């Protein structure tokens, strides 16, 4: 009896709801409503499978073969060297620098030895030059010409290096004649010669700035400059302005 009453009550409620819906105005049933309310509708695709192991971690991902990931797949990561490798490279570099320094030092020492040997040979040649026994002007000129190529050193008066008046002083000293070192003082030694046309080999040509030994034919033997050294030159090229011609022997 109670079931029949429940069914009767349910039917009564459904009938009342139907009547209420029929009583609503048409505008109330419109969709979407006119009061600017925004509705969102989402649909889901149907699926026939259900993943049961929802707590299992994914270990792979499928990626399309034509996907562009900005070149990350070609990224080259530099290798980091260990401290041992760095120490080995530093040691090798130091050994190479030491080897180069040793080679450079050996090359410099070889050059020094060669220069010393050459200087010794020159010294031997210089000491081998012996003045002739005769003390004539021609002998002085011939002796002076043997020093061609010897170095010019300002203030010097030896074969290792001399200036113009030091060269004249040294040559005449080998013949037992003592001369002053200054070219201006050498203008006043011996006896005067009137002109170059009357000059003879062995005469001195001197002024306040230069001194030379005449060898004939308008030429003199003289120490000229550090770059030119000792050699033969025309009188017109080395004697500027006026000069004195003096005969010593």
VEXDRENTOR-924420 format. One record per residue (C-alpha): residue in three letters; x, z, y; residue number from 1. Coordinates in Angstrom, 2 decimals. Example, Ala and Ser with C-alpha at 12.3 -4.5 7.8 and 13.67 -1.06 7.14 Angstrom:
2
['ALA' [12.30 7.80 -4.50] 1]
['SER' [13.67 7.14 -1.06] 2]
//
This chain:
249
['UNK' [0.00 0.00 0.00] 1]
['UNK' [2.91 0.76 2.32] 2]
['UNK' [4.56 -2.60 1.65] 3]
['UNK' [1.42 -4.42 2.59] 4]
['UNK' [1.25 -2.50 5.85] 5]
['UNK' [4.92 -3.38 6.66] 6]
['UNK' [4.34 -7.06 6.08] 7]
['UNK' [1.26 -6.91 8.24] 8]
['UNK' [3.22 -5.24 11.05] 9]
['UNK' [6.06 -7.79 10.89] 10]
['UNK' [3.63 -10.69 11.13] 11]
['UNK' [2.01 -9.05 14.13] 12]
['UNK' [5.38 -8.73 15.93] 13]
['UNK' [6.30 -12.35 15.23] 14]
['UNK' [2.91 -13.47 16.58] 15]
['UNK' [3.43 -11.51 19.78] 16]
['UNK' [6.93 -13.00 20.28] 17]
['UNK' [5.56 -16.51 19.83] 18]
['UNK' [2.87 -15.86 22.38] 19]
['UNK' [5.45 -14.57 24.86] 20]
['UNK' [7.61 -17.64 24.50] 21]
['UNK' [4.64 -19.90 25.04] 22]
['UNK' [3.83 -17.97 28.19] 23]
['UNK' [7.25 -18.57 29.80] 24]
['UNK' [7.44 -21.32 32.44] 25]
['UNK' [9.16 -24.56 31.61] 26]
['UNK' [11.98 -23.91 34.05] 27]
['UNK' [12.95 -20.72 32.27] 28]
['UNK' [13.64 -22.74 29.12] 29]
['UNK' [15.87 -25.32 30.84] 30]
['UNK' [19.55 -25.53 29.75] 31]
['UNK' [21.75 -25.00 31.55] 32]
['UNK' [19.77 -22.67 33.96] 33]
['UNK' [19.53 -23.49 37.64] 34]
['UNK' [21.22 -20.28 38.88] 35]
['UNK' [24.80 -21.84 38.64] 36]
['UNK' [25.77 -19.67 35.71] 37]
['UNK' [28.82 -21.12 33.86] 38]
['UNK' [28.62 -21.33 30.11] 39]
['UNK' [31.51 -22.09 27.70] 40]
['UNK' [30.93 -23.76 24.39] 41]
['UNK' [33.66 -23.85 21.68] 42]
['UNK' [33.49 -25.46 18.31] 43]
['UNK' [35.79 -25.00 15.34] 44]
['UNK' [36.58 -27.62 12.73] 45]
['UNK' [35.30 -26.99 9.31] 46]
['UNK' [37.83 -25.90 6.73] 47]
['UNK' [37.62 -25.53 3.03] 48]
['UNK' [40.75 -23.43 2.51] 49]
['UNK' [41.46 -19.88 3.46] 50]
['UNK' [44.93 -18.37 3.68] 51]
['UNK' [44.94 -15.18 1.71] 52]
['UNK' [48.56 -14.00 2.31] 53]
['UNK' [48.06 -13.46 6.05] 54]
['UNK' [51.00 -11.05 6.31] 55]
['UNK' [53.66 -13.46 4.86] 56]
['UNK' [56.27 -14.69 7.39] 57]
['UNK' [56.56 -18.43 7.94] 58]
['UNK' [59.96 -19.78 6.94] 59]
['UNK' [59.68 -23.47 7.90] 60]
['UNK' [58.06 -25.68 10.48] 61]
['UNK' [57.17 -29.33 10.22] 62]
['UNK' [58.30 -31.37 13.24] 63]
['UNK' [57.52 -35.00 13.91] 64]
['UNK' [60.52 -37.27 13.48] 65]
['UNK' [60.09 -38.84 16.94] 66]
['UNK' [59.88 -35.51 18.78] 67]
['UNK' [62.12 -35.16 21.88] 68]
['UNK' [63.69 -31.70 22.26] 69]
['UNK' [65.93 -32.58 25.22] 70]
['UNK' [69.11 -33.35 23.25] 71]
['UNK' [69.50 -29.83 21.87] 72]
['UNK' [70.19 -31.26 18.46] 73]
['UNK' [73.44 -32.76 19.88] 74]
['UNK' [74.64 -29.60 21.64] 75]
['UNK' [78.33 -28.89 20.86] 76]
['UNK' [79.20 -25.22 20.96] 77]
['UNK' [82.90 -24.58 21.79] 78]
['UNK' [84.87 -22.71 19.20] 79]
['UNK' [86.26 -19.38 20.33] 80]
['UNK' [89.92 -18.81 19.46] 81]
['UNK' [90.99 -15.57 17.95] 82]
['UNK' [93.58 -13.35 19.64] 83]
['UNK' [96.09 -14.24 16.93] 84]
['UNK' [95.66 -17.95 17.66] 85]
['UNK' [96.06 -17.32 21.39] 86]
['UNK' [99.23 -15.30 20.79] 87]
['UNK' [100.65 -18.04 18.57] 88]
['UNK' [100.00 -20.70 21.21] 89]
['UNK' [101.59 -18.55 23.93] 90]
['UNK' [104.66 -17.98 21.74] 91]
['UNK' [105.00 -21.71 21.01] 92]
['UNK' [104.71 -22.53 24.71] 93]
['UNK' [107.36 -19.95 25.60] 94]
['UNK' [109.70 -21.35 22.95] 95]
['UNK' [109.19 -24.87 24.32] 96]
['UNK' [109.99 -23.70 27.87] 97]
['UNK' [113.11 -21.93 26.62] 98]
['UNK' [114.22 -25.07 24.79] 99]
['UNK' [113.75 -27.22 27.90] 100]
['UNK' [115.67 -24.75 30.06] 101]
['UNK' [118.53 -24.73 27.55] 102]
['UNK' [118.65 -28.53 27.56] 103]
['UNK' [118.66 -28.66 31.37] 104]
['UNK' [121.42 -26.04 31.54] 105]
['UNK' [123.48 -27.96 28.98] 106]
['UNK' [123.04 -31.16 31.01] 107]
['UNK' [124.15 -29.42 34.21] 108]
['UNK' [127.19 -27.96 32.47] 109]
['UNK' [128.10 -31.40 31.13] 110]
['UNK' [127.83 -32.88 34.62] 111]
['UNK' [129.97 -30.08 36.03] 112]
['UNK' [132.64 -30.62 33.38] 113]
['UNK' [132.63 -34.36 34.05] 114]
['UNK' [133.00 -33.78 37.79] 115]
['UNK' [135.82 -31.30 37.21] 116]
['UNK' [137.58 -33.73 34.92] 117]
['UNK' [137.23 -36.52 37.45] 118]
['UNK' [138.56 -34.30 40.21] 119]
['UNK' [141.49 -33.29 38.02] 120]
['UNK' [142.28 -36.96 37.39] 121]
['UNK' [142.16 -37.65 41.10] 122]
['UNK' [144.41 -34.71 41.81] 123]
['UNK' [146.89 -36.00 39.24] 124]
['UNK' [146.84 -39.41 40.89] 125]
['UNK' [147.31 -37.86 44.32] 126]
['UNK' [150.30 -35.81 43.27] 127]
['UNK' [151.79 -38.89 41.60] 128]
['UNK' [152.16 -40.66 44.96] 129]
['UNK' [155.78 -40.26 46.04] 130]
['UNK' [156.98 -41.44 49.46] 131]
['UNK' [159.81 -44.01 49.48] 132]
['UNK' [163.31 -42.83 50.22] 133]
['UNK' [163.68 -45.02 53.29] 134]
['UNK' [162.25 -43.78 56.60] 135]
['UNK' [161.15 -47.04 58.15] 136]
['UNK' [157.88 -47.93 59.79] 137]
['UNK' [157.11 -50.41 57.00] 138]
['UNK' [157.69 -47.70 54.38] 139]
['UNK' [155.31 -45.39 56.31] 140]
['UNK' [152.60 -48.10 56.36] 141]
['UNK' [152.97 -48.88 52.65] 142]
['UNK' [152.86 -45.21 51.72] 143]
['UNK' [149.77 -44.61 53.88] 144]
['UNK' [147.86 -47.46 52.21] 145]
['UNK' [148.09 -45.76 48.81] 146]
['UNK' [145.54 -43.19 49.93] 147]
['UNK' [142.65 -45.64 50.15] 148]
['UNK' [139.41 -43.97 49.03] 149]
['UNK' [140.54 -40.37 49.59] 150]
['UNK' [137.91 -38.03 51.07] 151]
['UNK' [137.34 -37.26 54.72] 152]
['UNK' [137.05 -33.55 55.57] 153]
['UNK' [136.88 -32.40 59.16] 154]
['UNK' [139.87 -30.21 60.03] 155]
['UNK' [141.70 -31.01 56.77] 156]
['UNK' [145.27 -32.32 56.45] 157]
['UNK' [145.73 -32.58 52.65] 158]
['UNK' [144.90 -35.26 50.04] 159]
['UNK' [141.96 -33.10 48.92] 160]
['UNK' [140.39 -33.85 52.30] 161]
['UNK' [141.57 -34.68 55.83] 162]
['UNK' [140.31 -35.94 59.16] 163]
['UNK' [141.89 -38.78 61.17] 164]
['UNK' [144.72 -36.85 62.80] 165]
['UNK' [145.21 -34.70 59.67] 166]
['UNK' [145.85 -37.88 57.66] 167]
['UNK' [148.45 -39.11 60.17] 168]
['UNK' [150.04 -35.64 60.20] 169]
['UNK' [150.27 -35.52 56.39] 170]
['UNK' [151.78 -39.01 55.99] 171]
['UNK' [154.54 -38.43 58.51] 172]
['UNK' [155.22 -34.96 57.07] 173]
['UNK' [156.23 -36.69 53.80] 174]
['UNK' [158.94 -38.48 55.78] 175]
['UNK' [160.17 -35.25 57.34] 176]
['UNK' [158.38 -35.76 60.69] 177]
['UNK' [156.30 -32.87 62.06] 178]
['UNK' [153.32 -33.92 64.18] 179]
['UNK' [150.50 -31.95 65.86] 180]
['UNK' [147.09 -32.09 64.22] 181]
['UNK' [145.03 -33.16 67.23] 182]
['UNK' [144.72 -36.89 67.99] 183]
['UNK' [144.97 -36.19 71.74] 184]
['UNK' [148.36 -34.53 71.17] 185]
['UNK' [149.57 -37.39 68.94] 186]
['UNK' [149.19 -39.72 71.96] 187]
['UNK' [152.37 -38.17 73.40] 188]
['UNK' [154.76 -38.12 70.42] 189]
['UNK' [157.63 -40.61 69.86] 190]
['UNK' [158.14 -43.49 72.23] 191]
['UNK' [155.46 -45.68 73.84] 192]
['UNK' [154.71 -49.27 72.83] 193]
['UNK' [153.37 -51.52 75.60] 194]
['UNK' [150.67 -53.44 73.71] 195]
['UNK' [149.16 -54.16 70.33] 196]
['UNK' [151.02 -57.47 70.27] 197]
['UNK' [154.28 -55.50 70.20] 198]
['UNK' [153.10 -52.88 67.69] 199]
['UNK' [154.86 -52.66 64.32] 200]
['UNK' [153.75 -51.24 60.94] 201]
['UNK' [154.13 -47.46 60.98] 202]
['UNK' [153.28 -47.02 64.67] 203]
['UNK' [150.57 -44.50 65.62] 204]
['UNK' [147.44 -45.56 67.53] 205]
['UNK' [145.73 -42.56 69.10] 206]
['UNK' [143.38 -41.42 71.86] 207]
['UNK' [141.30 -38.32 72.47] 208]
['UNK' [138.86 -39.08 69.63] 209]
['UNK' [140.77 -40.91 66.88] 210]
['UNK' [144.20 -41.51 65.36] 211]
['UNK' [145.41 -44.13 62.86] 212]
['UNK' [148.56 -45.71 61.39] 213]
['UNK' [149.15 -49.36 62.21] 214]
['UNK' [149.85 -51.61 59.17] 215]
['UNK' [150.09 -54.99 60.92] 216]
['UNK' [147.84 -57.98 61.65] 217]
['UNK' [145.50 -55.96 63.87] 218]
['UNK' [144.66 -53.51 61.06] 219]
['UNK' [145.11 -49.76 60.67] 220]
['UNK' [145.01 -47.26 57.82] 221]
['UNK' [142.90 -44.24 58.78] 222]
['UNK' [140.49 -41.49 57.73] 223]
['UNK' [137.18 -42.63 59.19] 224]
['UNK' [134.20 -40.45 58.23] 225]
['UNK' [132.71 -38.44 55.34] 226]
['UNK' [130.75 -41.50 54.18] 227]
['UNK' [133.62 -44.02 54.56] 228]
['UNK' [136.53 -41.82 53.58] 229]
['UNK' [140.07 -43.15 54.02] 230]
['UNK' [140.70 -46.87 54.20] 231]
['UNK' [141.81 -49.98 56.09] 232]
['UNK' [139.87 -51.16 59.16] 233]
['UNK' [140.37 -53.47 62.17] 234]
['UNK' [141.72 -51.79 65.28] 235]
['UNK' [138.72 -53.06 67.28] 236]
['UNK' [136.29 -51.22 64.97] 237]
['UNK' [137.87 -47.75 65.02] 238]
['UNK' [139.68 -47.47 68.37] 239]
['UNK' [137.13 -47.29 71.17] 240]
['UNK' [138.21 -47.59 74.81] 241]
['UNK' [141.86 -47.17 75.74] 242]
['UNK' [144.42 -45.79 73.31] 243]
['UNK' [148.16 -45.14 73.13] 244]
['UNK' [150.61 -46.81 70.75] 245]
['UNK' [153.50 -44.55 69.77] 246]
['UNK' [156.54 -45.35 67.62] 247]
['UNK' [157.92 -42.47 65.56] 248]
['UNK' [160.44 -44.05 63.17] 249]
//
